[in-house]
Amino acid sequence: MLANLFSQEVAILFAGCMTQMFMFTWALVSEVLLLAIMAFDRYAAICHPLHYSMVMSSHVCSGMAGGIWAIGISNSAVHTSLAVPLSFCKSLVIDYFFCELPPILKLSCSDTHLNETLAFCVDMIFGVGSCSLILVSYGYIIRTVLRIRSSEGKKKAFSTCSSHLTVVSLYYSTVIYTYIRPTSNLSLERDKIITVLYSVIIPVFNPIIYSFRNREVKGALQKLLG
């Protein structure tokens, strides 16, 4: 995307387009699953603090992270392998700022019913499933926090979840909105803005959002703003 912004020639080889779509889909699904695991991590830390080191040991974390990346690769490989045989006889111009599955399917003149059905099912399983895990985890967290008698304890417990909740709200709403609809309902102009949010804006703000709980960062920000 950055190369295209600074270049007069905005062409990409078909193989490059498929590679870009594979990498992006891999990262997209992996991040959705990682956010769900982070919610479970917060649940374990707040609801079962004495068992936290055992539940979320380094071996368990490594295994979950490896499993998530493997699922992301497998999912992306299936989508990409189904997109490669598609024909593009109408136009070779992608009305988008990078190669993503929805605009590629909309551009194709082949039957994309299988691709759309698979994308919808994957979105329901990974997107809605992960979102459900997050909601359940935070349901138990809220119940546990409400039992804490001191207001300082409640504030501290909620502050550990605020940054994660912010990222989840922004990320999930935009991703599910983009992938849960059939290509016939796509509005590429509107979807470009939505895609910029979860592919550019949110990743840029992630370090800032996660650093809000850091006292040194807060102090530096207060000095900067006077």
Salt bridges, closest charged atoms under 4 A:
ASP41 OD2 - ARG42 NH2 2.76
ASP95 OD1 - LYS192 NZ 2.83
GLU189 OE2 - LYS192 NZ 3.22
ASP191 OD2 - ARG181 NH2 2.90
